[in-house]
Amino acid sequence: MKVKYFGDTDTLYIEFREAEVAETRDLDENTLIDLDKDGQISAITVEHASVRADFPNFSFEQISASHMAKA
C-alpha cells in the first residue's frame, strides 16, 4: 500500500495495490475510486484533502490479522 500527498494540488492518493485501472468512479465530487478489471478497488483519490482530513495528526499503525480476530 502506498499513500501519497501532493501539496501543490492538495490531493491525497491511496494505492492499495498496483493494478491496471479499468474504470474510475466518482464517489462524490472530491473522491475518485479506481477499479481493476474485476471491479476491485485499487486506489482512492481525495481532492481538497487537507480540508477533509486532519493531516497534522495523521498516523499509521499496522495491525496483524490475529489481533483483529480477537476484537
N, C-alpha and C positions, 0 to 999 in steps of 0.2 A: 504494500500500500504506500502511496506517495501523497503528501499534502504539500501544495504549493500556494503561496500567496503572492500576488502581483500588485505591489503598492501603487504603481502608476495608474492602474485601472481599477483598483480596489476589488480585485477578483480573487476568490478562493477556488482552487481546483483540487478535488479529492479523487484520486485514481485508486480504485480498489484492486484492480488487476489490469495488466496490459491485454488489450483485446481490440480487434478491428471494430470500429464503431459502424454499426449497420443503420442506426437511427438515433436521432437526438429529439427528445420530447421536452416541451415546456411544462415544468411542474407548476410554476407561477411566472409572473412577468420577470422575475430576477433569478430564477433557478432552472437550470437545464440538467437533464439526465441523459447520459449516453448509454445506449443499449447495444449488446452484441447481436449476432445473427440469431441466437437462441432466445432473445428477449431478456437476457440477464443484465442487470446494472453493472457497468464497468467503471463509470465515473459520474461525479456530480460537479457542476459549476455553479457558484454562488456569486452573483453580481452585487455590488454595494455591500460587500462582506463586513466591513468594519462597523457599519450601521446596524447590521442584522445579527452580529455576534460580538461577544465580549473578548476581543483579541488580547488585551493586556493580561487576561487571566487564562489564556489558552494553555492546556496541559495535555500530556499524552501518557496513558498508562496501558500497558499490555497485561491482559488478564488471561490466565490459562483456562482451557475448556473445563478442566476438572473443578476449578474454582466456581465457574458459572453453574455447573451441575448441582453444587451444594446450595446455591441461592434459591 
